[in-house]
Amino acid sequence: MRPIRLPEVTIGISGSLEICSRGIHGVIKRALIIGNGFAGAENQCIGLVRGLGLSGRHSLYRVSRPRGGINEWLHWIPVSLHKKLEYLFMRIHGSLRLRIPAKGHKVNPFPFGQNGIADILEADAKHIANMARDNFDKDGPLLVVASGRDTIYISSTIKCLAPESVFVVQIQHPRTHLNRFDLVITPRHDYYPLTPHGQEQIPWFLRRWITPREPPGRNVVLTVGALHQADSAALKKAASAWHDELALLPKPLVVVNIGGPSRNCRYDVDLANQLACMLQNVLSSCGSVRISFSRRTPEKVSKVFVKELSTNPKVYIWNGEGLNPHLGHLAWADAFVITADSVSMLSEACTTGKPVYVIGAERCTWKFAEFQKSLQERGAARPLTGKEDMSQSWSYPPLNDTAEAAHGVNVALSERGWSILT
């Protein structure tokens, strides 16, 4: 197996020395994640917590927004107002339920006991702030990590209510006053609206509502892509767990990850047919190909690959049953082919330092096109043409976003006189 070239996070002084030098009131021993129920956001929080050495010592509180039916038209308003409106609708309509199951809502199924999450509770800012204050003398400060628009009000309120007892990290640009958080971690492409090209795409009267409004300050850590859990420890564990199934496959092993169309990266079965054709063209230089789909992949897209490639003996298509091979694929693959819509999947693959080919980047718009451009400029990704020789490898400096973000948190904590017990 090729070496897994993921950098380890260096936290610094040992836990016992930190307690002696700074006292228990300056040592963080626990983390609390504010989630929104979406895998893309919550995995970033868990990845950062892992990078900080707090894996197994964190809990998840989730912001629950009403879903389905008319609620899908109200996702742009604050959660608190949304819940009040839903209550009003329920009073008016009585037994006529408006909360129809939402087709597009993807909840991340965290297995209890594996991520250090004892329970998933409703996020209540006042309760969490009181808990942080009440337990400060015993457990020290509380690290709060949140991601996603629906979590902004909760995390900023916790900071406001218990500023001396918490350190609040908001992942993804909050589109609001950054001084409401101790630290903001966001991709560089979130600042695309400040560029001349970005401002050409925004009417002047909308600019003050588009993230961000000003250049990043001292409490902003910029990344290339998304944070994630695929660190070196996770991949080494996955390499061992998937050894029997993946180690003996003919090389090179090419892993194909199919996402799903989004508002800023639109495609349909036309791109699926194009990719299927390209894969058939490169199969002669592949030892084996494994294809998997995300939760967002439309059935009509997945059916194209099943129809065109499932009978080829070199190709295996994961049907979604049994254990998810995603981490095993990251550990054992020799090269990746990934649809451009998924910042998370691209970020994970580019962390390995292995060849990453992208399909559909030209269909991305706005800041997501800027993200694709940044990957290609770094040499981390290349557009798939269908003429590649997959046996020819190439390399680049792996993305190091999660470790660099964790380092940024440690620096900010140090400036405050706090540290993390590892």
Salt bridges, closest charged atoms under 4 A:
GLU8 OE2 - LYS236 NZ 3.89
GLU42 OE1 - ARG62 NH2 2.76
GLU86 OE2 - ARG99 NE 3.01
GLU122 OE2 - LYS83 NZ 2.92
ASP137 OD1 - HIS25 NE2 3.55
ASP150 OD1 - ARG65 NH2 2.61
ASP182 OD1 - LYS159 NZ 2.58
ASP182 OD1 - ARG416 NH1 3.17
ASP190 OD1 - LYS367 NZ 2.48
ASP231 OD1 - ARG50 NH2 2.83
ASP244 OD1 - HIS243 ND1 3.30
GLU245 OE2 - ARG290 NH2 3.10
ASP268 OD1 - LYS300 NZ 3.23
ASP270 OD2 - ARG363 NH1 2.96
GLU299 OE2 - LYS303 NZ 3.56
ASP334 OD2 - LYS251 NZ 3.68
ASP341 OD2 - ARG296 NH2 2.48
GLU348 OE1 - HIS326 NE2 2.54
GLU362 OE2 - ARG363 NE 3.93
GLU415 OE2 - ARG218 NH2 3.42
